[in-house]
Amino acid sequence: MLFSFTVFSQEAVVDTLQTEKTVSASDTTVKKKWSQMTLLERGKWGYGKGYVIDLSGNKTLCLTSGDEVAVLTLVNSGEKKVYRPNEALEFLSDTVRYISDGKYFINVIAEVNGTVICKRILRSEGSMKKPAQEIVYYYIRRPGEREFTNIPYLIWGKALNKYFADCPAMQAALKGANLKRRDEEMMSIPALYAQACGAKK
């Protein structure tokens, strides 16, 4: 399942933090400035409970709201900070986790023993002559690999077979599984690899 986020420019962040919001407290509805809200109250306005890990590996628990190009964080003190993909390793918002590939934050859909499958969706703008389209990209990375490998759409079966060339048992497992290119079955790849080859690479 894809969790959609809102992209915030720094100007928009300032506007949001200064705007009064209507907050329901028990049976009483009150107006509060963003800076006066508790983290729970702020969470109702597009933030999820999570964390961000910076390039040094430091993990900060905070509220987060972001997408593939940026994540905005809020900590208990009310301090806010924006991280770009070249400024953080990963972030979590509620149950949705994103890992940076250096250019984008890509959505983790499955991970077993360090083998990760991620997903990125590109959406084109529609027009009167051409409807909007979605293109889904899947990426994989095993322990010991620094970069993600893109699994091409048109030749994804051949690409996976080549990627797992060092593990014939995994190649056989993929052939036997007869996977389709959709989330539910792509998510099974890390588990298949763990069963077939363990932490070989």
N, C-alpha and C positions, 0 to 999 in steps of 0.2 A: 504494500500500500504506500502510495506517495503522500508525504505530508508537505503541504504547501506553506511557504513562509512569505512574509512581506519584506521587501528590500527597503532599507531606510537610508536616505542620504543623511549626512551629518546635519544639514539644515532642517530636515524633517524631524530628526531626533530632538533638536532643540525646541522646535514648535510643539512636538508631542509632550515633552517634559513640562512645558509651561502652560499647557491647556488644562482647563478644569474639566473633570470627569464626574459623571453621576454614579455614585457607588451606593449599593444597597447594603445596609448593615442591619440585620434582623428585619424588623418591620419599618425601619426608618431609612428613608432615602436622602442622602446628603451629597453636596457637591464638594469635591476636594481637588486641590492641585496635585499633579502627579507626584511632586516631591513629598507630599504629606501622606501618600498611600503606603500601606504595608506591601510587602512583596506578594502576598496572596492576592491583594486587590489589584496590583499591577499585572499579575498573571492573567487576569480576566481580559486584559487589553492586548492580547497577542503574544505574550511571553510564556515560555514553558520552563519548568524547573529543570536544570541541567548543569552543564559545566563547559569550560573551554580549556584546551591544553595548548600552551604556547610553544614556540619553537625550541625552548629550553627544556620542555617536558614538564613544566609547572602546571598543575591542575587547579583551576579556580572554580569552586562551586558558585553558581549564580543563576539568574534568570537569563534566558537566551531567546533571541528571535532572529532568524536569518534565512538565507537561501544559499545558492551555489556561489554567489559572488561576495557575500559579506555576512557577518554575524554581529549583532549588537548584544552586549552583555550588561547586566545590572547586578551589583552586589549589595550586601546588606546596608552599606553606608550610603547607598544611592548613587555611587560613582558609576558612570557609564563609559563604555569603551567599544570601539568598532574594530573588528579584526577582519583582514582580507585573507584570501587563501595562502598568500606568501608570508603571513604573520602568525599562523596557528596551524597545529597539526590536525586537530579535530575539535568538534563540539557536539554536544547532546542537547536536545530540546524535548522535554517529556521523554518519549520512548524512541525518538528518531535521532539517529546518529549520522553525522557527516564526517568524512575524512578528507583532508586536503591532498590534492595531487600536485600542488604548487600553483596551479592556475585557477582551479575551481574546488569548491567543496562538493564532493559526490556522496550520494546517499548510500549508506551501508544497508544491504538487504539481507545478508547472511554472513556469518563468520564461524568457523570451526577450527580450533587449534591454530589460529593465526592465518588461515587461508580465508581471504575476504572477497566477496562479490559485491560490487557497487553498481549503482544505477544513476544515470543522468538523463533528463528529458529536455529536449530542445523543442520549443513551441514557435511556430511561424505565425505571423499575423495574417489573418484572413482578409479577403476582399470580396467584392461582389462577384468576381469571376472565379475566384479560387478560395475554397474554404480553408480555415486554419488547420494546420497539421501538427502532429506530434511525432518526433523521432526519438526513439529510445536507444540509449547507448548503455552497454554493460561493460564493466571492467573487472579484472581479477588480479589478485596479488597474493603470492605465497610467502611464508616466512623466509627471510633472507633476501627478498627482492626489494629494491628501493623504489621502483616505479611500478605503476599499474600498467597492465596490458589491456588494450581495447579489444573487445570481441566483435569483429565486424558483423554488420547485420546480414549481408547477403551470403557470406561464407562462414558463418559463425561455427558450424559443425566442424569444418576443416580447420578453422583457426584454433579451436579447442584441442583437436587431435594433434596439431603441431605443437601447441603450447605444452601439452602433456607428453611430448615425445620421450622424455626421460623416465616415464612411468607407463610401460605397456599395460600393466594391470588397470590403470585408470582409463586408458584408451579403450580397453575391452569393456570396462564398466559403463563408459559413456555410450558405446555402441549397443550394449544390452539394455540400457535404460531408455533408449530412443527418445531423448529429451526434445521438447519443443521450446522455441524461443519465447518464453513468457516467465513472469516473475516466479511463479510457484515452482517451476522446474529448474530455473536457473539457480534458485535458492538452495537446491539440493546438491549442487556441485561441491561445495566445501566438505560436506559430510561424505559424499562419494569418494573424494580424494583421501580423506582421513581413513576410510575403511580400506581403500585399495593400496595406498602407498604410505600412509602415516605421515610423519614429518620428514619425508625423505629429502625435501629441498627447503 
